[in-house]
C-alpha cells in the first residue's frame, strides 16, 4: 500500500548502512572527545577514564541517530520536490 508516491530503490538498505556507520562514528567520536577532555583535565585514573568514555559514547549515540535522520529527511524532501504532481 503506497500512499506517498514512488519509493526510491535501495533506500532502506542505504538507511541501514547510514545508521550503522553513524552509530560507529558516534561511538568513536564520543570516545575521542572524552579522551581529549580527560587529557586536558589531567585525569590519570583508568577507572574514571573508562567511566567517562562510556558515558560520552552513550551520550553521542542519539546525536549520531539525529544526524542520520536529518540527512534522510532532507534527502526525501528534495526527492518529493522533484517529482511532478498529478
HUZI-V110313 format. One line per field, one symbol per residue. ss: DSSP state (2 for helix, 1 for strand, 0 for the rest). phi: phi as a letter, one per 40 degrees, with the letter a starting at -180 (. if undefined). burial: # if it has 9 or more other ideal C-beta (glycine too) atoms within 8 Angstrom, else .. A space follows every 50 residues. Layout:
ss: ???
phi: ???
burial: ???
This chain:
ss: 00000000002222222222222222222222222222220000022222 222222222222222222222222222222220000
phi: .bbbhccccgcccccccccccccccccccccccccccccccfcbcccccc ccccccccccdccccccccccccccccccccccccc
burial: ..............#..##..##.###.###.###.##....#....##. .##.###.###.###.##..##......#.......
